[in-house]
Amino acid sequence: MNTKILIVDDEKDITDVLKDRFEQDFSEVLVASNGSEAVEIADKKRPNIVIMDINMPVMNGIEAKRIIRKSGSHIPIIFLSVRPKEELIEEMDENTFYMEKPVNFKELSLVINQQVISAN
């Protein structure tokens, strides 16, 4: 299966760790450092799932998610944040998930696998 994952975070250490973690599981791991890059990559590369920080320069994750959804994409988006989930409740839909930082890789992998499998 040709599965692409997009990792979006302005902290290079986080994108590097996540990329290393998922390179064996996915055929392509894409990386963006802000929401604007994420929107562009999502439009061109059509990833199967997005893991995205919320607080980023240029364009935050919430704005990026709104633009991605306006394009008609229902791609699963997993928000990673230190912000409480309650602050994001209005942004949640059936294809949006929330995980608290620091990331629990086992839980993150479980959510990703569930979403990728259910989409295929």
N, C-alpha and C positions, 0 to 999 in steps of 0.2 A: 504494500500500500504506500502510495506517495503522499506522505503527511508532512505538512509544513507548520512550524510553530514560530510565532513572532513574539520576541521578548522586548519589552519597552521599559527602560528605566534610565534616569540620568546619572545613576551611579554605576560607573563602568565595572567596579568590583562585583556588583550584583549581576549585571548582564553576563559577565565572564563566567561566574559560578553557575548560573542557570544554563548558559550555552554548553559548558562542559558537561553538566549533568544530563542534558537532554540530547546531545549530539548522537548518541548511540541509539536512541529510541525513535528519532524522527529522520526522515530523509533530508530535510533541510531546516536549519535553525537560522532564522532571520533576527537581526538586532536593530533597534532604534533607540536613540537617546532622548527623544521627546515625542509629544503627541503629534506634532506636525509630520515628523518623519514616519510615525506609525501609520497615519492616515494614508500617506503616499505609498508606503510599502504594502499596506493592506489592499489598496486599490490595484496596484500593479501585480503583486505576487499571489494574492488570494490565499493567505494562510488558513489552515484548518482551525487554529485556535490562537488567541492572543493572551499573553500574560503581561499586565501593564500596571506600573506604578501610577499613583494619582498625582502626587505633587512633583511636577517637573517644570523646568523653564520652557519658554516659547509657547507651548500649548500643554495644558495638563491632561491627565488621563480621562477625566470626565468630558471635557470638550472633544477630545479625540473619539471617544465612544459615541457621543452624539452625532458626529459627522459620519462615522462608519455606519451607524444605524440609519441615518438619513439616506445613505446610498442604497439602502435596501438589504444590506448584509445582516444576517442573523448569526454571524460567526460567534462562537462562545468567547467571552472576554472574562478573564479572571483578574480582578483588581487586587493588587498587593498594596497594603497601606498600614501605616501606624494609626491612621484615623479610625475612630470607632465606626463599626458597621452602621449604627443608627444614623450617623450623619450622611450616609450614602443611600438610604432607603429609597428615596425618590429616583435614583439612578438604576435601581435593580429591575431586571426583567427576567424572563425565563432563560435567557442565554447570558446572563451576567452573574458572576460569582464574586465572592469576597473572601480574601484570606489575609490574616493579620501578619505583619512583619514582626519579628524575624520569621522567615519562611520555614514551615515544617515540610521538608521535601517529600516525605512519605504521603502526607495528606495532599500536597500539590500534585504529585504523580497520580494519585487515585482520582482526583477530580479531572485531571487532563485525560486520563485513559477512559473514564466514564463518558466524557463529552466527545472524544474522538470516536469511540466505538458507537455511541448512540447516533452520531451523525452519518455513519456509514451503513 
